């Protein structure tokens, strides 16, 4: 049972939060949002006297974009007569809920046939030849180590305090003995595994349904809930607050290229074996996220309600 009364929150998102034609100018620079009855328009414009390259401002703009996108999308889904009932979606009755399939297929075509095939994959192949496997895997572990704040905060929000403690222990060991995370000493020597906690998972643990499936340019598959979580997770990355925007962007590019190079064969096998690649990616993502939320819920329940220890005869 959910510990938080989410129904008033859902009712809030079903009501219009902007009047038709209203323009929202957030405090952060370079993001204007215009909401009408059937359209959400995003326009970038740098404000006078403000730096348009501020990493912090760009991150808040991205988070605000996802929150507004998710809010308006949930309202549209609630108003549409032809879509399944909200309770069915929240209960997981429609595991492949994809009312925006025509839009998503176009974005998927761009991501796969243009962005990945013509740009990301060739770069990843060159990266794969230039960097040995041990270097790529070490770099991947280092990036994962930097994601500790996101996992720590969401473990705490989910009430998984043992998981939060494991994240702190892993970060301390791997940052020092593991050379800033290039070596996963915590797992190899201490058997302390990492978690996959994020904001989308936290919302799911507390009963927030996934909402419609969503594909956006150059991003991984999402749902509306996970899109909101993705924006919030960006704010939990401390690197963006202490490094310039261009440096943060460069790190994100290197991380994506490195991860793609580690999965060249896996992605190729999926492409060769799938008859309908779009449906395979969508269903695989939704099933994985559903399983991740179930595991997190079970872990929280086990931590708060541990099984009774069987007493053994002392004599």
N, C-alpha and C positions, 0 to 999 in steps of 0.2 A: 504493500500500500504506500502511496506517495506521502511523504512527510510535509510537502508544501502544497497549499491549495492552488493548483494550476488552473482550475476552471475559470476564475476571474481573469487570469492572465490571458487565457484563450479568448474570452469574451472581449477583452480589450483589443486584441489583434483583429477580431472580426468587425469591429466598428471602424468607420473612416477616421483616421487620425489627422487628415488634412482636408481642407476645403478645396473644391475644384478650382484649379487655376492658381492656387497658393504657391508662392516661391519660398523655399527654405534656404537661408544662407547661414550655414553653420559657422561657429567661431573659428574653426580651422580654415585655412586658406584653400583656394583653388577647387572648391566643390560647390556647385549650385544644383539643387534638385527641384524640379517642377513636377507636381503631381496633378493630373487631370483624371477624368472619370475612367479613362481606359488606357492611360499611358504614364510611364515614369521616365522623365527625361533627365539625364545627367549631363551637366556642362561644366567643364573645367575653366577656371579663370583665376589668375594670381591677383591677390589684392595689393593695392599700393602700400608700400612700406613693410610688406611681409616677404619673407624668403620663400620662394616657390619650391625650393629644394630641401626644405626641412624634413628630415626623416620622420620626426615625431608627428608632424602635421599630416604627412602622407599616410602614415599608419592609422591615425584617427580618422582620416577621410575614408580609407578602405573599410574600416570597421563600421563607420556610419553608413556607408553605401550598402553593406551586407545587411545591416539591421533594417534599413528602410526597405530594401528589396524583399527581405523575408517578411516584413510586416504587411506590405501591400500584396504580396503573393498569397499569404494566408487569408487575407480578406477576400481576394478574388476567388480563391478556392472555396471559401465558405458561401459566397453568393451564387456560385455557378449551380444551376439546377441539374445539369447532366453529370456532375461529378459525384463520387460516392460520398456517403455520409461521413462527417468528421470523426464520429466515434469508430467507424469501421477502419479509417486510416490510422487512428491512434492505436487501435488494437492490433494492427498489423494484418488486417484481413486482406488488404491489397498490397502485397509485398513488392509489386512492380508498378506502383502508382506513378504514372507518367503522362499527365494531361498536356504537357508542353512538348510532346514527342517531336512534332514537326520542327520546332525551334531547336530542340536538343540535338536532333539528327544533323542539322546544318552546322551547329557548333562542334559536334563530334567529327563531322567530315573535315572541318577546318583544323581541329586539333590533331587528327590522325593523318590525313592525307596532305596537309600543307605544313603545319607547324612541326609535327614530329618527323614525317617522312623526308621533308626537304630541308629542315633546319636542325632539329634536336638530334635525330638519329645519326646523321653524318658527323656532327660534332662529337657525339658520344662514341662513335667508332674510332675517331681520331684520338680521343681521350683514352680509350681502352688500349690503344697501341702505345701511347706515350707513357702511361702510368702503369706500373705492375699491379697485379691483383691485390697484393698485400697493401699497397699504398692506397688503392681505391677503397678497400674495406676499412682501413684505418681512418681515412677521411670521413667515410660514412658514419663510423662510430663517434668521431669527434663532433660532427654535426648533431648526432643524436644526443650526445652529452650536453650540448648547448640548449637542447629542448627541455631540460630538467625543470625550469620554472613553470612551464605550462603543465607538465605532468604533476608536479608538486601541488599547485593550486587546485587542480581539478580532483586529485585524490582527496584533498582536504574538503572540498565542496561536496564530494560524494560521501563523506564520512568514512573514508578508507584510510584511517590514520596509520595503520601498519604499512600500507602502500606508500604513503607520504614519507614515512621513516626510511623505507627502502630506497626511495628516490634520493633522499639527502645522503644516505650512506654510499650509494652508488656514485653520486657526483663527487663526494669527497675523496673516495678511493681512486676513481678513474681520472680525476683531474690532477691528482698528485702522483701516485704510483703509476697510473696509466698514461702519463704524458699527455695532459689536457684531453684525455678521452680517446686517443688513438688506439689504446689497448683497453679491452674490457676486462680488467683484472677482477672487478667485483663479481662478474658472472663466472669467469674461468676458475678463480681461486676460492671465492666466498659463496658462490652459488646464489647471488642476489640478482634476480631477474628484473628487467625494466618493465614498466607498465605502458599501456597505450592510451592513458587517460587524456582526453581533450574536452573542450567545452561542449561540442556536439554530443559526445557520449554522456556528459554530465546532465544535459537537458533530457536526454533519453532515459537516463536512470530515474529521473524525477517525473517521468510520464509524459514528456513532450513528444508528440508524434513526429515522424520524419517530414511530413508534408510532401509536396511534389518533388520528383526527381529533377535535377537541374544540371546542365552542362554549360560551363562558361569558357571563354577563350583562354587557352594555355593553362587552365587549372584542372586539377583532378576531378573526377565525378563527385557530385554533391547532392544533398537534398536541401530544401530550404532551411531546415533546422541546422544541418551541418554547415551551410553557407554562413549563417549567423555565427555559429561556433568558430568558423574559420577566421572571421573578422576579429572576434574577441581574442582568439589565440594569438593573433598577430600583436595585440597589445601586451600580451604576457611574455613576449620575447625581449629581454633586457638589452640585447645587442643593438637593436634599432635605436635605443635611447642614448647610447654612448658612442656610436659610430656615425659618420656622415651617411647621408641617404645613398650616395653612389656606392659607397663601400658595402652597405647592407644589400643593395641590389646585386652587386657583384658576387657576394657570398651566396645569395639565393640562386643565381645562375649556376655557379659552380656546384652547389648542392644538387640542383636538378640534373645537370649534365652527368655528374658522378653517379647518381642513383640510376639514371637511364643506362649508363654504360655497364652497371652491375646486372642489369636485367635484359640485356640484348637478346640472349637466347630464349629466356622465358617469354618475352613479349612476342618473339617471332613464332614460337610454338603455339601460342594462343591465336595469333593471326592465321596460321596455317590450318589449325584444327577447327576453328569456329566457323559455322555456316553463316551466322548472323552476328558479326562482331559487335555491333551496337548493343544488341540485346544481351549478349554474353557479358560484356563489360558492365552494363547496368545491373543485371541480375546478380553478378558476382559481387559488385560493390554493395548492393543493398543487403545481400545475405551476410556478407562479412561484417557490416555495421550492426546488423541485427544480432549477430552472434557476439560481437564485442560488447554491446550493451547488456545482453543477458549475462555474460561472464562478469561484468562489473557489478551488476545487481546482485549476483550470487556471491561474489567476493565480499561485498558490503554486508550482506545478510549473515554470511559465515563469521565475519569479524564481530558483528554486534550480537549475534546469537550463536556462539560456538557450541558444537555438539557436546553433550555431557560426557565427562571422562568416566569411563567404567572403573569402578573400584575393584581392585584385586585384593585377594586375601593376603593380609600381612603375615599370616602364619599358616 
